[in-house]
Amino acid sequence: MTKATSKTPAAKKAPASKAPPAAKVFSLADLARDLKIDPKVARAKARRNEDDFGKYRARGEDGWVFPTAKRADVSRLLTGAAAA
């Protein structure tokens, strides 16, 4: 009699979970909700003032997406607040 040997591979260890990376961009709709503005109204305002909003848009992204560094500037444009 021969001894039976197991040829099953050793169980692999699950990779350590990483924290999700911080978002580098934000959407106009997210900002509008934070400011208690209807996202539909915010998009309409951005379309009417596309030259102003276009300066801050994230490169290579589709839609109304902006870098988080420009959140205050986009917020100012959206609310119509005077520049400080």
N, C-alpha and C positions, 0 to 999 in steps of 0.2 A: 504494500500500500504506500502510496505516495501522499505526502502532505499537501493539501490544497493551499495555494498562496493567493493572496488578493492582489490583483493588478490594477485596482482602482486608483486614480490619482488622488493625492492628498487634497483636502478641502482648501480652497483658496480663501484668503482673508479678504474681507470687504474693505475697499479703500476708505480711509478716514474722510468723513464728510467735511466739505469746506463751506465756509460761510459764503453766501452769494455776494458777488462783487457789488460795490455801490454803483448805482446807475450814474452814468456820466452825462445822460441827457434826460430831459423831461418833456412831456407833451403839453401842448397848449391847453388841451382839455383838462389835464391834471391841475395845472396852475389855475385855470378858471374855476374849477370846483373848490380849490383852496381859498379863492377870493370870493366865493359865493356868487359867481357869475355863471350863467347858463353857457355851457361849452359851445352851443350853436351860435350864440350871440358873439362869443369870443372869436370863433372862426370867421364870422362875417366881418367883424372889425378888422381882423388880420388881413382878410382879402381886400378890403377897402384901402388899407394902408400897407400894402405889400412891400413897398419900398422901405418903410421904416422897420417892419418886422423881418424882412429878408436879410437885413444886415446881421441879425443875430442868429439865424437858422443854422442848424448843425450841418456841416458839409457831409455829403454822401448819405444822407438820411432822407427818406420820403415822408411827406406829410408835414405837419406843423410840430417839428421837434427841434428843441433848442439845447445847447450845452448848459449844464447846471451853473456854471460860472456866470452866465448871463441872465439868471432867473430874475434878479432885481430889475434889470433893464427892461425885460419883457413885461414884467409886472407893472412897471411904470407906464409903458405904452398901452397896456390893456386897461388900466384904471384911469388913464388920462391925467395922472398926477404930474405936477411940474417937476422938472429936474432940480435936484438939490444942489 
